[in-house]
Amino acid sequence: MELLVEARQLSAVEPDGMLFTAVDAIVHKGDVAVISGNPGTARTALMLALSGRFTLTAGTLHTADGAAFGAAALRRRIAVAQALPVIRTESSLRVSEAIAECRIIGGRKNVTAQAVWHALTAMGSEMPPPNVLVQDMGTVEQILFGLALAYTQNADGICFDDVDGSLPLPDREFVRAAVRDLASLGPALIVTSCDPGWGTVDIPLLPAQSPVSRAQAAQPVQDSAEHVCGHSPDQDAKHDVPDEPQEAAGEEA
């Protein structure tokens, strides 16, 4: 499969100290890369770094074009569906409104109820009614809907923070299977989780070992507040979307 991102010896700091250090990872399209660690271990920061959206103190990022420090290229190739607490599907919107917002902000006419239905069906879920508020959906349904919206962006990779941490075990296993099913359609999934071992690429986040000075730590976050629909791929149609059954998709905004 095509290389999405290769990270070499990534390190990042903040004023209180090291976030992560000497992280290596290779992720190809179709992979499920699981950044594992307890909440508060900078899992989100590392996920954003792998998508080109976090300032690094050391290390290099490569993407398929072979360019070192390919953060800008990675931002074009990878959509962020959730990065708590800043980025998530707006809960006050109705399903149809969330799809319309994603289409308008992303500037992609292929962001439709049909495309969302296609992704949800691949993950073993159903299309919610168009008038349902996102906040009234169950937790699992919200996670899968957020993943489906990101899939419609035709990104080569999708990031999703804390994909399973608050779920009981049966729901956790269902979501993990859904993530693997979505990756089978082509994009890589880069997710954070408390548990390792359920993806195709394991990226354990260990406690940082090297102290750093506050002067070294003066590095701002780049583009971490980018909306899930802000991804701008080069083409409108990388994913093939089959015809949608009339009764499954509901109305499009």
C-alpha positions, 0 to 999 in steps of 0.5 A: 500500500502507498506510504501515508506518513513515516515519522522518525524520532519525533519529539515535542515539548510544552512549558511543563516538560516533554510531551513525547520523545523519539517516536518512530512510526510508519503508516500506509493507506489502509492501516489502522494505527493505534496510538495507545496510552492512558489519557493525559499521556499526550496521545492527542498531541502525537496524533496531531503531529502525525497529521502535520498539525503539531509543532515538533521539537525534533524529528522528521515527517515524510510522506509519499513524495519523500519530502522531509518535514512534509507537514503541509503535505500531510495536512492535505492528505489527512482529515481530523475527525476528532481531537478533543476538546477542540475538534469534534462533530458539532452536537447541536446540529441535525444530521442533515445540517452536519452534512451540509456544513461539512460540504460547505466548509470543505467545498466538496460537492461529493459530501452527501448523505449518500457518501455518509450512508456508504461509509456507515454501511461499510462500518456495519451501522445505519444512516440516522434520520436527517432530522435527528440532532447529533447530541441525541444519537448514542455515543457509538453512533456519534463516533461512527457518524464523525468517522463517516463525515471525515471519510467523505472528505476523500482523505488518504488518512483520518484521525480520531481521538479517544475512539473507544475510551469511554465505551463498555467492552462490547461497544468498544469491540464494535467500534474497533471492528468498524474502524478496521472496516472503514480502513478496508475502503482505503484510507488509513485510520490514525486513532488514540486508544487506551489499549494496544494491539487491535490495529495493524500498527501499534504506536505505544506512547511511553512516558517521556524520559528527557527533561527539557528547558522552558526555553526549548518548550516555546513552540506553538501548536500549528493548525490544531483547531482545523475543522474536520471538514477543512481537509482539501484533497486534490480530487473530488472522487477518490472513493467509489460510492455505490448507489444508495437505497432510497430508504436508507439515506434520508434527505440531504440538506 
